Amino acid sequence: MANIILISGTWHGGWVWDSIATNLRAQGHTVFAPSLSGLEPNVEANYPINLDTHINDVLAIIDANGLQDLVLVGHSYGGMVITGVSDRTTARVKHLLYLDAVCPRPGESEWNYVMDHDKPVWLASCKDGLNIPVPEPFASEPRTRPHPLATKLQPLHYNQAKFDSLKKTYVHAEKWFHVAGMEHAFKPVFDRVKSEPNWSALSWPFGHLLTEEAPDQVEALIVAVSA
């Protein structure tokens, strides 16, 4: 059995994994699905939060529970977090699973992968200078929260050789947001990792919100990489 940590994407918290986490626990796995700092339901984050904050959130879970043999799963922005955690933890990392997620090169931030037309919109909407408000259609879900802007801007530096040695899987969601002709922000990541060491690259005929559109497939893949 594995120790599995599930990290959600922008504006979302651990609640997106509820059904998947429940099923994994029923199979005997130890599962953590945290809502990272500032993304907890019913919380107004009026203090600075950056990528280091979120990485440290996860490291604290690992240390507090004495976890080893980690399976780190990141969706979307969550890829930034699991990449940083895998570099900084002293625990053994069994597998990294990127679900249509950012996987930066050393020194890159998620901002390197945000579409050019979204950058000025996000910056203009960030009225408090700290958080990107939840846009439609995500705002219809009351548990979504404004996302800390600094997590998008902070570069992630990590040991490339250590990262290359880890087993990794990438899932590309082919349909993105189901808008014809819309460019997929993370397609360049998928294209890159296919030829890098210790990667398994998969392409699925679903949209970006894989925990909603393909929960059974996500669960089965997590079980497979945890074996």
Backbone bond lengths (Angstrom), bond angles and torsions (degrees), N, CA, C in turn:
res aa  C-N    CA-C-N  psi(-1)  N-CA   C-N-CA  omega(-1)  CA-C   N-CA-C  phi
1 M - - - 1.455 - - 1.529 109.97 -
2 A 1.322 116.40 148.30 1.461 121.31 -174.93 1.520 111.48 -109.51
3 N 1.312 114.12 162.12 1.460 121.96 168.96 1.526 107.24 -99.45
4 I 1.311 116.40 111.38 1.462 122.67 -170.37 1.532 109.37 -111.01
5 I 1.331 115.73 130.55 1.465 121.22 175.96 1.519 108.06 -120.49
6 L 1.325 116.27 124.15 1.461 123.77 -174.53 1.531 109.16 -109.30
7 I 1.326 116.94 122.71 1.465 121.86 -177.21 1.531 109.44 -118.33
8 S 1.298 115.07 125.35 1.469 121.05 -175.46 1.521 111.61 -86.85
9 G 1.328 114.53 176.28 1.452 121.13 -176.03 1.519 113.39 -94.74
10 T 1.309 114.78 -169.68 1.467 123.39 -176.49 1.528 111.56 -55.06
11 W 1.319 115.19 134.82 1.463 125.29 177.38 1.531 113.41 72.86
12 H 1.314 118.44 -3.38 1.458 121.44 -173.54 1.525 111.47 -112.52
13 G 1.323 115.52 159.89 1.459 122.22 178.76 1.510 111.50 -122.35
14 G 1.316 114.92 -171.43 1.449 120.75 -176.53 1.509 115.13 -62.34
15 W 1.322 116.54 -17.68 1.463 121.64 -179.19 1.533 112.52 -62.01
16 V 1.327 118.96 -21.90 1.471 119.62 -178.84 1.529 111.36 -66.65
17 W 1.339 116.37 -18.64 1.458 121.08 -177.00 1.528 112.49 -98.52
18 D 1.327 119.20 4.88 1.468 121.75 -167.99 1.527 112.93 -50.32
19 S 1.317 117.62 -53.70 1.464 119.21 -175.24 1.524 111.29 -69.44
20 I 1.314 116.34 -40.14 1.462 120.48 179.45 1.524 110.33 -64.68
21 A 1.335 116.92 -45.11 1.463 121.01 -179.38 1.522 111.05 -63.06
22 T 1.333 116.58 -40.52 1.462 120.22 178.89 1.520 110.97 -60.52
23 N 1.322 116.53 -44.89 1.463 120.71 -179.56 1.525 111.87 -66.40
24 L 1.333 116.63 -38.84 1.459 119.50 179.22 1.527 111.31 -66.33
25 R 1.325 116.18 -39.66 1.477 119.50 177.83 1.522 110.71 -64.73
26 A 1.330 116.62 -36.67 1.465 120.07 179.23 1.526 111.53 -64.39
27 Q 1.333 116.77 -22.76 1.465 121.00 177.74 1.523 112.32 -89.05
28 G 1.332 116.76 0.19 1.451 120.63 175.38 1.508 115.98 103.40
29 H 1.336 117.75 -1.27 1.455 120.78 179.00 1.529 110.37 -78.26
30 T 1.316 115.61 151.60 1.457 121.67 170.23 1.520 107.55 -92.64
31 V 1.320 116.90 123.51 1.466 120.69 -170.18 1.526 110.37 -129.16
32 F 1.328 115.20 132.78 1.460 122.52 173.52 1.525 107.93 -122.49
33 A 1.321 115.95 132.22 1.463 121.20 178.06 1.532 107.85 -134.04
34 P 1.333 117.16 76.39 1.461 120.11 -173.86 1.524 113.19 -75.21
35 S 1.317 114.92 148.56 1.463 120.68 162.98 1.521 105.74 -89.65
36 L 1.307 117.24 114.19 1.453 121.84 -172.89 1.525 111.24 -69.66
37 S 1.320 115.92 165.62 1.470 121.94 -175.68 1.523 111.39 -50.79
38 G 1.330 114.96 128.87 1.458 121.46 179.27 1.503 114.45 87.05
39 L 1.340 117.43 -10.66 1.454 121.30 -177.66 1.526 112.42 -112.21
40 E 1.331 115.80 9.12 1.450 119.84 176.54 1.528 109.51 -68.47
41 P 1.333 118.35 142.07 1.476 120.00 176.88 1.525 111.16 -56.31
42 N 1.326 115.48 140.77 1.467 122.50 175.83 1.522 113.86 64.69
43 V 1.337 116.75 25.35 1.458 120.94 177.19 1.526 109.42 -114.40
44 E 1.330 115.68 133.60 1.459 120.73 172.99 1.525 107.09 -104.41
45 A 1.314 117.52 109.08 1.463 121.73 -176.45 1.530 109.45 -86.65
46 N 1.323 116.03 105.20 1.470 120.62 -179.27 1.521 110.91 -112.14
47 Y 1.326 115.69 31.65 1.459 121.34 179.09 1.527 107.96 -137.11
48 P 1.335 118.05 157.00 1.472 120.27 -176.03 1.529 111.98 -67.04
49 I 1.318 115.60 132.50 1.464 123.47 176.31 1.519 106.93 -133.89
50 N 1.344 116.22 127.57 1.453 119.04 178.29 1.532 110.52 -123.78
51 L 1.318 116.09 -172.14 1.461 120.37 -177.94 1.522 111.09 -62.74
52 D 1.321 116.91 -39.00 1.464 119.81 177.17 1.523 111.24 -57.58
53 T 1.327 117.39 -39.20 1.463 121.08 178.39 1.517 110.58 -56.52
54 H 1.325 116.46 -47.46 1.463 120.85 -177.19 1.534 111.73 -70.43
55 I 1.306 117.06 -38.09 1.468 119.65 175.39 1.527 109.66 -62.16
56 N 1.322 116.62 -42.89 1.464 120.31 179.76 1.524 111.98 -67.09
57 D 1.335 117.96 -31.74 1.471 120.73 173.89 1.526 110.31 -54.68
58 V 1.324 115.77 -45.62 1.463 120.84 -176.42 1.525 110.88 -75.03
59 L 1.325 117.28 -40.68 1.457 119.93 177.26 1.525 110.98 -59.36
60 A 1.330 116.83 -35.78 1.462 120.46 179.24 1.530 110.82 -64.84
61 I 1.325 117.20 -37.94 1.473 121.06 177.12 1.525 110.02 -64.12
62 I 1.328 116.10 -44.56 1.468 120.44 -179.96 1.522 110.68 -61.21
63 D 1.327 116.24 -46.81 1.461 120.29 -176.40 1.529 111.61 -69.67
64 A 1.333 116.71 -41.89 1.466 120.21 -176.98 1.522 112.05 -64.99
65 N 1.341 116.20 -27.94 1.460 120.23 -176.58 1.525 113.14 -107.24
66 G 1.326 116.60 4.16 1.456 120.52 178.79 1.516 113.47 56.92
67 L 1.327 117.28 42.73 1.461 121.31 -172.17 1.529 111.76 -80.06
68 Q 1.326 114.47 144.24 1.465 123.36 171.11 1.529 107.11 -134.29
69 D 1.343 115.83 175.14 1.470 121.21 178.28 1.525 111.15 50.05
70 L 1.312 114.93 59.04 1.457 121.91 -173.39 1.526 111.74 -82.56
71 V 1.317 115.43 137.52 1.460 122.21 164.21 1.531 106.03 -111.51
72 L 1.316 115.87 113.17 1.462 121.98 -177.45 1.521 108.56 -103.54
73 V 1.323 115.94 123.61 1.461 122.00 -176.80 1.524 108.41 -119.24
74 G 1.312 116.44 125.72 1.460 120.61 179.49 1.511 111.26 -127.39
75 H 1.326 116.02 131.17 1.463 121.15 173.71 1.518 108.78 -105.03
76 S 1.318 117.08 131.28 1.453 123.11 173.92 1.536 110.69 56.90
77 Y 1.345 118.44 -119.98 1.466 121.36 176.80 1.523 111.90 -54.92
78 G 1.329 117.26 -29.23 1.454 120.91 -179.42 1.518 113.82 -55.94
79 G 1.328 117.39 -21.09 1.456 120.51 175.51 1.511 112.95 -63.00
80 M 1.334 117.14 -34.60 1.458 120.48 175.69 1.522 109.99 -61.30
81 V 1.323 116.05 -43.40 1.461 121.53 -175.46 1.520 111.40 -67.75
82 I 1.335 117.25 -48.34 1.463 118.24 -176.76 1.523 111.69 -68.40
83 T 1.329 117.64 -28.88 1.458 120.04 175.28 1.517 110.25 -63.91
84 G 1.331 116.37 -46.73 1.461 120.04 178.63 1.510 112.95 -65.25
85 V 1.329 116.73 -40.24 1.463 120.61 179.60 1.526 110.52 -63.57
86 S 1.322 116.95 -43.58 1.463 120.29 -178.02 1.522 111.49 -61.34
87 D 1.319 116.69 -30.46 1.461 121.03 179.75 1.522 111.88 -77.57
88 R 1.338 117.02 -37.38 1.467 120.51 -169.68 1.518 114.67 -96.49
89 T 1.320 118.16 -18.59 1.457 119.23 -179.25 1.526 110.78 -75.22
90 T 1.326 114.73 148.56 1.458 119.71 173.08 1.532 111.07 -91.84
91 A 1.326 116.96 -6.84 1.465 121.35 177.99 1.530 110.13 -74.24
92 R 1.330 115.23 156.02 1.459 119.88 175.86 1.522 109.53 -73.05
93 V 1.323 116.12 129.72 1.456 121.65 176.72 1.524 107.92 -99.60
94 K 1.328 115.13 117.34 1.457 120.98 -177.39 1.528 111.67 -80.91
95 H 1.340 117.06 -39.66 1.464 120.44 -176.92 1.524 109.65 -161.86
96 L 1.315 115.31 144.70 1.464 123.24 171.40 1.520 108.16 -112.77
97 L 1.335 116.05 126.60 1.463 121.23 -179.48 1.524 109.17 -119.98
98 Y 1.315 116.20 116.96 1.464 123.35 -179.32 1.521 108.72 -103.59
99 L 1.316 116.77 114.11 1.460 122.04 179.25 1.525 109.09 -99.00
100 D 1.322 116.18 97.33 1.472 122.63 -177.28 1.533 108.92 43.65
101 A 1.318 114.44 57.07 1.461 120.98 -167.49 1.525 111.99 -122.49
102 V 1.326 114.55 165.94 1.459 121.39 172.34 1.521 108.90 -75.40
103 C 1.312 116.20 133.65 1.459 121.42 169.00 1.527 105.95 -131.19
104 P 1.324 117.08 96.80 1.467 119.32 -172.86 1.515 112.24 -77.35
105 R 1.300 115.99 154.82 1.451 121.08 163.84 1.531 107.62 -75.25
106 P 1.335 118.39 158.51 1.469 119.25 176.94 1.532 111.21 -55.07
107 G 1.327 115.66 131.15 1.461 121.13 179.69 1.509 114.58 91.18
108 E 1.332 117.67 -4.92 1.462 120.72 177.82 1.524 110.75 -92.91
109 S 1.315 114.86 154.95 1.457 122.37 171.05 1.520 108.90 -112.17
110 E 1.325 116.47 171.41 1.465 117.44 175.02 1.522 110.52 -64.43
111 W 1.323 116.78 -25.54 1.469 120.95 -179.66 1.524 111.16 -57.57
112 N 1.342 116.88 -27.21 1.459 120.35 176.71 1.522 112.02 -62.97
113 Y 1.344 117.33 -20.46 1.456 121.55 -174.70 1.529 113.16 -111.71
114 V 1.322 117.23 -7.35 1.465 120.41 175.87 1.529 108.22 -69.93
115 M 1.328 116.62 136.23 1.461 120.37 -178.91 1.520 110.45 -63.25
116 D 1.325 116.17 143.42 1.466 120.62 -175.75 1.526 112.50 -57.96
117 H 1.332 117.27 -33.86 1.465 119.02 -178.06 1.529 111.65 -75.00
118 D 1.344 117.11 -19.68 1.463 120.22 178.78 1.522 112.76 -84.44
119 K 1.322 117.42 -28.04 1.463 119.90 -174.00 1.532 112.80 -58.52
120 P 1.337 120.27 -52.02 1.469 118.40 -179.58 1.520 112.96 -66.08
121 V 1.327 116.97 -30.54 1.471 120.59 178.44 1.518 109.86 -66.08
122 W 1.317 116.74 -46.88 1.471 120.61 -179.76 1.524 110.67 -63.85
123 L 1.330 116.81 -43.40 1.463 119.32 -178.69 1.525 111.19 -65.43
124 A 1.322 117.12 -41.92 1.468 120.23 -179.61 1.521 111.66 -66.59
125 S 1.330 116.73 -31.60 1.460 119.61 -177.76 1.523 112.86 -78.74
126 C 1.330 116.24 -14.44 1.469 121.74 -174.57 1.529 109.35 -83.16
127 K 1.320 116.05 73.20 1.460 122.13 -170.99 1.520 112.90 -66.56
128 D 1.335 117.49 -32.09 1.465 120.33 -179.27 1.519 112.69 -87.83
129 G 1.347 116.29 -1.60 1.452 120.07 -179.01 1.509 114.02 75.23
130 L 1.336 116.81 2.27 1.453 121.07 -175.43 1.519 113.46 -119.92
131 N 1.338 117.20 -40.42 1.464 120.68 -167.64 1.526 112.27 -129.51
132 I 1.340 114.50 141.64 1.459 121.48 175.02 1.528 107.57 -89.03
133 P 1.339 119.09 117.29 1.469 120.06 -179.01 1.529 112.22 -60.88
134 V 1.305 115.13 156.70 1.468 121.07 178.97 1.530 108.75 -73.76
135 P 1.320 118.44 122.58 1.464 120.78 179.75 1.532 111.22 -87.99
136 E 1.307 116.18 166.60 1.462 120.06 167.14 1.537 107.71 -70.11
137 P 1.331 119.93 144.67 1.462 126.46 5.46 1.516 114.17 -91.42
138 F 1.340 117.55 2.31 1.460 119.96 -175.96 1.526 112.59 -65.50
139 A 1.331 117.29 -27.53 1.460 120.89 -175.55 1.525 112.84 -64.31
140 S 1.330 117.49 -15.96 1.461 119.76 178.07 1.528 112.22 -70.21
141 E 1.336 116.60 -15.85 1.465 121.82 175.67 1.534 107.96 -93.56
142 P 1.328 118.89 112.01 1.469 120.96 -172.36 1.514 114.50 -65.48
143 R 1.329 118.66 -17.30 1.463 120.23 -178.56 1.528 113.19 -85.34
144 T 1.327 118.20 -10.15 1.462 119.35 175.93 1.521 109.42 -67.84
145 R 1.334 115.66 150.35 1.447 121.77 -176.10 1.523 109.84 -131.63
146 P 1.347 117.97 153.06 1.467 119.69 170.74 1.526 110.27 -54.57
147 H 1.323 115.70 141.21 1.471 120.22 -173.86 1.528 110.36 -102.33
148 P 1.338 117.32 133.88 1.470 120.21 -179.57 1.525 112.50 -59.79
149 L 1.325 115.88 121.40 1.465 121.82 -177.31 1.520 112.05 -61.01
150 A 1.327 117.72 -38.55 1.469 120.47 -174.68 1.519 112.31 -63.83
151 T 1.332 117.79 -23.13 1.465 119.11 176.68 1.515 111.48 -66.65
152 K 1.320 115.75 -25.26 1.466 120.28 179.05 1.534 112.16 -82.42
153 L 1.322 115.54 -27.89 1.461 120.75 -171.47 1.523 113.47 -93.40
154 Q 1.325 117.88 -25.20 1.458 120.84 -173.80 1.521 111.57 -74.98
155 P 1.335 118.28 124.14 1.464 120.61 175.83 1.524 110.74 -67.71
156 L 1.323 115.38 151.88 1.460 121.81 177.73 1.526 108.65 -112.14
157 H 1.313 115.18 120.19 1.462 121.12 177.45 1.524 108.03 -106.41
158 Y 1.322 116.40 131.05 1.464 119.71 -179.17 1.521 109.94 -152.79
159 N 1.339 115.13 167.48 1.453 122.72 -177.43 1.527 109.49 -80.61
160 Q 1.307 116.64 108.84 1.462 120.76 -175.86 1.528 111.82 -63.12
161 A 1.332 117.49 -39.37 1.463 119.95 -178.47 1.527 110.85 -64.61
162 K 1.322 117.17 -42.16 1.470 120.65 177.40 1.525 109.93 -62.17
163 F 1.324 116.32 -44.33 1.458 120.81 -179.41 1.524 110.99 -62.64
164 D 1.317 116.87 -43.69 1.466 120.98 -178.59 1.529 111.65 -61.38
165 S 1.329 116.97 -28.16 1.461 120.24 -176.48 1.533 112.71 -77.71
166 L 1.326 117.38 -13.20 1.462 121.40 -176.04 1.527 111.03 -85.85
167 K 1.332 116.20 147.78 1.458 121.04 174.48 1.525 109.17 -77.10
168 K 1.339 115.57 133.76 1.456 120.09 -172.94 1.525 110.37 -141.24
169 T 1.323 115.71 146.52 1.465 121.92 174.75 1.518 108.82 -130.08
170 Y 1.334 115.08 137.74 1.468 120.47 177.08 1.522 109.28 -121.23
171 V 1.338 116.01 132.67 1.461 121.87 174.53 1.530 108.57 -112.87
172 H 1.313 115.20 120.08 1.468 121.84 175.55 1.523 108.89 -95.15
173 A 1.331 116.90 124.94 1.462 121.88 177.02 1.525 108.44 -91.37
174 E 1.304 116.19 107.04 1.461 121.60 -168.71 1.522 113.97 -63.54
175 K 1.331 117.32 -31.25 1.468 119.61 -170.51 1.525 113.32 -92.11
176 W 1.357 117.62 -3.31 1.457 122.83 176.93 1.527 109.72 48.57
177 F 1.327 119.51 -115.38 1.467 120.74 178.82 1.530 112.55 -106.79
178 H 1.324 116.40 25.62 1.461 123.09 173.43 1.535 112.64 59.50
179 V 1.325 116.22 32.67 1.461 121.30 176.35 1.525 107.47 -114.02
180 A 1.316 116.07 119.75 1.462 120.61 -177.66 1.523 110.85 -58.30
181 G 1.321 115.88 130.06 1.454 120.73 176.74 1.515 115.08 83.18
182 M 1.335 118.23 -5.37 1.466 120.07 -179.94 1.525 109.27 -73.25
183 E 1.330 116.07 128.90 1.459 121.07 -179.92 1.525 110.23 -71.05
184 H 1.318 116.28 136.33 1.462 122.86 -179.50 1.526 108.78 -86.32
185 A 1.341 116.77 116.53 1.461 120.98 -174.01 1.516 113.13 -61.74
186 F 1.336 117.18 -31.67 1.463 119.92 -173.72 1.529 113.31 -102.34
187 K 1.314 117.83 4.23 1.472 120.00 177.61 1.530 111.51 -58.53
188 P 1.348 119.64 -38.46 1.462 118.42 177.03 1.532 112.94 -61.38
189 V 1.336 117.14 -30.88 1.465 119.74 176.83 1.524 109.69 -65.68
190 F 1.318 116.03 -48.52 1.470 121.21 179.01 1.519 110.84 -57.19
191 D 1.327 116.80 -46.03 1.460 120.63 -178.67 1.532 111.22 -63.52
192 R 1.307 116.82 -35.17 1.467 120.51 -178.65 1.520 112.48 -72.75
193 V 1.348 116.60 -47.91 1.467 118.73 -171.37 1.524 112.60 -71.07
194 K 1.324 116.84 -19.19 1.465 119.43 -179.64 1.524 112.36 -57.39
195 S 1.323 116.78 -26.83 1.462 120.24 -176.95 1.528 112.60 -109.13
196 E 1.335 118.10 9.35 1.460 121.41 -178.36 1.527 110.49 -98.34
197 P 1.343 117.64 161.61 1.470 120.99 -172.65 1.524 113.59 -64.45
198 N 1.335 114.79 141.35 1.468 123.40 171.23 1.529 114.31 61.73
199 W 1.315 116.76 30.53 1.461 121.19 176.51 1.525 110.58 -107.95
200 S 1.326 115.78 141.31 1.456 123.32 163.39 1.519 106.61 -113.72
201 A 1.319 117.99 124.33 1.459 121.94 -174.78 1.527 110.33 -115.10
202 L 1.323 115.86 125.99 1.458 122.77 -177.95 1.525 109.58 -120.94
203 S 1.322 116.28 149.53 1.459 121.57 176.56 1.524 108.57 -125.73
204 W 1.318 116.43 120.89 1.463 121.73 -175.20 1.532 110.81 -113.92
205 P 1.345 118.00 144.11 1.465 121.91 -176.69 1.533 112.92 -84.52
206 F 1.341 115.16 53.26 1.464 120.76 -179.55 1.521 109.42 -129.63
207 G 1.336 115.19 173.92 1.446 121.07 174.65 1.516 111.62 -85.07
208 H 1.316 115.22 178.03 1.460 122.51 -173.26 1.528 113.15 -61.44
209 L 1.325 118.16 -34.80 1.462 121.40 -175.86 1.530 109.28 -81.46
210 L 1.305 116.00 71.99 1.461 122.14 -170.99 1.523 112.70 -65.49
211 T 1.334 118.12 -32.31 1.468 119.00 179.86 1.525 111.29 -67.62
212 E 1.322 117.64 -22.23 1.461 121.79 176.75 1.522 111.49 -91.28
213 E 1.326 116.46 -43.04 1.461 120.66 -172.72 1.526 113.66 -86.07
214 A 1.321 116.56 -27.39 1.467 119.10 -174.96 1.529 111.11 -141.30
215 P 1.340 118.53 52.01 1.472 119.48 -176.74 1.517 113.47 -61.93
216 D 1.334 117.90 -36.20 1.458 119.96 -179.44 1.526 110.96 -66.38
217 Q 1.323 116.15 -41.49 1.462 120.39 179.55 1.526 110.70 -67.54
218 V 1.340 116.11 -39.87 1.467 120.14 178.07 1.526 110.13 -62.46
219 E 1.313 115.94 -47.28 1.466 120.22 179.62 1.527 111.22 -59.55
220 A 1.323 116.62 -45.99 1.464 120.17 -178.77 1.527 111.26 -62.86
221 L 1.318 117.28 -36.96 1.459 120.53 179.59 1.527 110.62 -69.59
222 I 1.324 117.57 -41.39 1.454 120.41 177.24 1.525 110.38 -59.97
223 V 1.332 116.39 -42.79 1.471 120.30 177.41 1.529 110.17 -61.32
224 A 1.316 116.54 -42.24 1.469 120.37 -177.48 1.526 111.94 -64.36
225 V 1.346 116.91 -45.62 1.472 118.73 -178.05 1.524 111.22 -74.69
226 S 1.333 117.21 -16.42 1.470 120.83 179.09 1.523 111.97 -85.82
227 A 1.325 117.07 -11.92 1.477 120.36 -174.82 1.523 111.48 -66.33
